[in-house]
Amino acid sequence: MAFYIHVPYSEKDDAKALGARWDAKLKSWYVPHGVKTRPFKRWWRSPLSRSMTGRGNRGFQSRAVGMGR
């Protein structure tokens, strides 16, 4: 199960060094299954910030894939 995170372009190398991967289809960074998510906390997105940006549940999100809607 992947955990999607919001990583600004300027911080992509930091996220990659911690083990994040790029999902080209969704154009978003994610933490792969088996990698601890805590080191990526600075890139988690709150539900409030998602609604304020108008992105809702599209694009980069900090939710586990496969959990349903």
Secondary structure, 3 states (H helix, E strand, C coil): CCEEECCCHHHHHHHHHHCCEEECCCCEEEECCCCCCHHHHHHCCCHHHHHHHCCCCCCCCCCECCCCC
